[in-house]
Amino acid sequence: MNAGAALDDSGRLSEREAGHVGDRGVSLRWILVHMIEEYARHNGHADLVRERIDGVTGA
């Protein structure tokens, strides 16, 4: 990634990757939003595991 890249800059996915997304063209904005979504989803899973181990909720 270029430090001077704009969020509306775009790239193309491979055909295999596009099969999961539905389109080959993606913007840097799209990539960053989906990375944040995935991070949040997995972070939530880690919280559930930690809560089962130590019993502390909402920490």
Backbone as JSON Lines, residues from 0, in Angstrom:
{"i":0,"aa":"M","n":[0.85,-1.18,0.0],"ca":[0.0,0.0,0.0],"c":[0.89,1.24,0.0]}
{"i":1,"aa":"N","n":[0.51,2.2,-0.75],"ca":[1.23,3.45,-0.88],"c":[0.72,4.44,0.17]}
{"i":2,"aa":"A","n":[1.62,5.09,0.9],"ca":[1.2,6.05,1.93],"c":[0.4,7.21,1.35]}
{"i":3,"aa":"G","n":[0.57,7.49,0.08],"ca":[-0.16,8.58,-0.55],"c":[-1.43,8.12,-1.26]}
{"i":4,"aa":"A","n":[-1.82,6.88,-1.05],"ca":[-3.01,6.35,-1.72],"c":[-4.28,6.98,-1.15]}
{"i":5,"aa":"A","n":[-5.24,7.2,-2.03],"ca":[-6.54,7.73,-1.62],"c":[-7.5,6.57,-1.34]}
{"i":6,"aa":"L","n":[-8.49,6.8,-0.49],"ca":[-9.44,5.75,-0.15],"c":[-10.26,5.31,-1.35]}
{"i":7,"aa":"D","n":[-10.37,6.15,-2.36],"ca":[-11.13,5.78,-3.54],"c":[-10.28,5.11,-4.62]}
{"i":8,"aa":"D","n":[-8.96,4.95,-4.38],"ca":[-8.12,4.21,-5.31],"c":[-8.63,2.77,-5.36]}
{"i":9,"aa":"S","n":[-8.53,2.16,-6.54],"ca":[-9.1,0.83,-6.67],"c":[-8.08,-0.18,-7.17]}
{"i":10,"aa":"G","n":[-8.44,-1.43,-7.01],"ca":[-7.64,-2.53,-7.48],"c":[-8.56,-3.64,-7.95]}
{"i":11,"aa":"R","n":[-7.97,-4.74,-8.4],"ca":[-8.78,-5.85,-8.9],"c":[-8.42,-7.12,-8.15]}
{"i":12,"aa":"L","n":[-9.45,-7.89,-7.82],"ca":[-9.27,-9.18,-7.17],"c":[-9.12,-10.27,-8.22]}
{"i":13,"aa":"S","n":[-8.55,-11.38,-7.81],"ca":[-8.5,-12.53,-8.71],"c":[-9.92,-13.07,-8.87]}
{"i":14,"aa":"E","n":[-10.14,-13.88,-9.88],"ca":[-11.48,-14.44,-10.1],"c":[-11.94,-15.26,-8.91]}
{"i":15,"aa":"R","n":[-11.03,-16.0,-8.29],"ca":[-11.37,-16.84,-7.13],"c":[-11.82,-15.96,-5.97]}
{"i":16,"aa":"E","n":[-11.06,-14.91,-5.66],"ca":[-11.43,-13.99,-4.58],"c":[-12.72,-13.25,-4.9]}
{"i":17,"aa":"A","n":[-12.91,-12.88,-6.15],"ca":[-14.11,-12.15,-6.55],"c":[-15.35,-13.01,-6.37]}
{"i":18,"aa":"G","n":[-15.2,-14.33,-6.42],"ca":[-16.32,-15.23,-6.2],"c":[-16.92,-15.07,-4.81]}
{"i":19,"aa":"H","n":[-16.1,-14.72,-3.82],"ca":[-16.57,-14.52,-2.45],"c":[-17.17,-13.13,-2.27]}
{"i":20,"aa":"V","n":[-16.68,-12.18,-3.01],"ca":[-17.08,-10.78,-2.87],"c":[-18.21,-10.41,-3.81]}
{"i":21,"aa":"G","n":[-18.18,-10.98,-5.01],"ca":[-19.2,-10.69,-5.99],"c":[-18.77,-9.69,-7.06]}
{"i":22,"aa":"D","n":[-17.58,-9.11,-6.91],"ca":[-17.1,-8.12,-7.88],"c":[-15.58,-8.14,-7.84]}
{"i":23,"aa":"R","n":[-14.96,-7.96,-8.98],"ca":[-13.49,-7.96,-9.03],"c":[-12.89,-6.63,-8.62]}
{"i":24,"aa":"G","n":[-13.63,-5.54,-8.81],"ca":[-13.09,-4.21,-8.49],"c":[-13.39,-3.84,-7.05]}
{"i":25,"aa":"V","n":[-12.36,-3.45,-6.31],"ca":[-12.53,-3.02,-4.92],"c":[-11.7,-1.75,-4.68]}
{"i":26,"aa":"S","n":[-12.19,-0.9,-3.79],"ca":[-11.45,0.31,-3.44],"c":[-10.66,0.07,-2.15]}
{"i":27,"aa":"L","n":[-9.7,0.92,-1.91],"ca":[-8.95,0.85,-0.66],"c":[-9.89,1.03,0.52]}
{"i":28,"aa":"R","n":[-10.89,1.89,0.37],"ca":[-11.89,2.1,1.42],"c":[-12.61,0.78,1.74]}
{"i":29,"aa":"W","n":[-13.02,0.04,0.71],"ca":[-13.71,-1.23,0.88],"c":[-12.82,-2.22,1.64]}
{"i":30,"aa":"I","n":[-11.55,-2.29,1.25],"ca":[-10.61,-3.2,1.9],"c":[-10.46,-2.86,3.38]}
{"i":31,"aa":"L","n":[-10.26,-1.58,3.7],"ca":[-10.06,-1.18,5.09],"c":[-11.31,-1.42,5.94]}
{"i":32,"aa":"V","n":[-12.49,-1.13,5.39],"ca":[-13.74,-1.36,6.14],"c":[-13.9,-2.84,6.45]}
{"i":33,"aa":"H","n":[-13.63,-3.7,5.48],"ca":[-13.79,-5.13,5.7],"c":[-12.73,-5.69,6.64]}
{"i":34,"aa":"M","n":[-11.53,-5.12,6.64],"ca":[-10.52,-5.53,7.61],"c":[-10.96,-5.18,9.03]}
{"i":35,"aa":"I","n":[-11.53,-4.0,9.21],"ca":[-12.02,-3.58,10.53],"c":[-13.17,-4.49,10.97]}
{"i":36,"aa":"E","n":[-14.09,-4.81,10.04],"ca":[-15.21,-5.7,10.37],"c":[-14.7,-7.07,10.82]}
{"i":37,"aa":"E","n":[-13.75,-7.63,10.09],"ca":[-13.22,-8.95,10.44],"c":[-12.5,-8.91,11.78]}
{"i":38,"aa":"Y","n":[-11.72,-7.86,12.02],"ca":[-11.02,-7.72,13.29],"c":[-12.02,-7.67,14.44]}
{"i":39,"aa":"A","n":[-13.07,-6.87,14.28],"ca":[-14.08,-6.74,15.34],"c":[-14.79,-8.07,15.58]}
{"i":40,"aa":"R","n":[-15.09,-8.78,14.52],"ca":[-15.77,-10.08,14.65],"c":[-14.92,-11.06,15.43]}
{"i":41,"aa":"H","n":[-13.64,-11.15,15.09],"ca":[-12.76,-12.1,15.77],"c":[-12.4,-11.64,17.17]}
{"i":42,"aa":"N","n":[-12.33,-10.35,17.39],"ca":[-12.09,-9.83,18.72],"c":[-13.24,-10.22,19.64]}
{"i":43,"aa":"G","n":[-14.46,-10.18,19.15],"ca":[-15.63,-10.61,19.91],"c":[-15.54,-12.08,20.28]}
{"i":44,"aa":"H","n":[-15.07,-12.9,19.35],"ca":[-14.91,-14.32,19.64],"c":[-13.88,-14.53,20.74]}
{"i":45,"aa":"A","n":[-12.79,-13.78,20.7],"ca":[-11.76,-13.91,21.73],"c":[-12.3,-13.51,23.09]}
{"i":46,"aa":"D","n":[-13.17,-12.5,23.14],"ca":[-13.79,-12.09,24.41],"c":[-14.63,-13.22,24.98]}
{"i":47,"aa":"L","n":[-15.38,-13.91,24.14],"ca":[-16.2,-15.02,24.61],"c":[-15.34,-16.13,25.21]}
{"i":48,"aa":"V","n":[-14.23,-16.45,24.56],"ca":[-13.33,-17.48,25.07],"c":[-12.73,-17.03,26.4]}
{"i":49,"aa":"R","n":[-12.26,-15.79,26.46],"ca":[-11.67,-15.28,27.7],"c":[-12.68,-15.3,28.84]}
{"i":50,"aa":"E","n":[-13.92,-14.9,28.57],"ca":[-14.96,-14.9,29.61],"c":[-15.21,-16.3,30.14]}
{"i":51,"aa":"R","n":[-15.15,-17.31,29.27],"ca":[-15.34,-18.7,29.72],"c":[-14.17,-19.14,30.58]}
{"i":52,"aa":"I","n":[-12.98,-18.63,30.31],"ca":[-11.79,-19.06,31.06],"c":[-11.74,-18.37,32.42]}
{"i":53,"aa":"D","n":[-11.89,-17.05,32.45],"ca":[-11.69,-16.34,33.73],"c":[-13.0,-15.9,34.41]}
{"i":54,"aa":"G","n":[-14.13,-16.04,33.73],"ca":[-15.42,-15.72,34.35],"c":[-15.73,-14.24,34.45]}
{"i":55,"aa":"V","n":[-14.81,-13.37,34.02],"ca":[-15.03,-11.93,34.11],"c":[-15.75,-11.47,32.84]}
{"i":56,"aa":"T","n":[-16.85,-10.75,33.01],"ca":[-17.57,-10.23,31.85],"c":[-17.5,-8.72,31.83]}
{"i":57,"aa":"G","n":[-17.52,-8.16,30.64],"ca":[-17.52,-6.7,30.49],"c":[-16.22,-6.01,30.85]}
{"i":58,"aa":"A","n":[-15.13,-6.76,30.94],"ca":[-13.85,-6.15,31.3],"c":[-13.12,-5.63,30.11]}
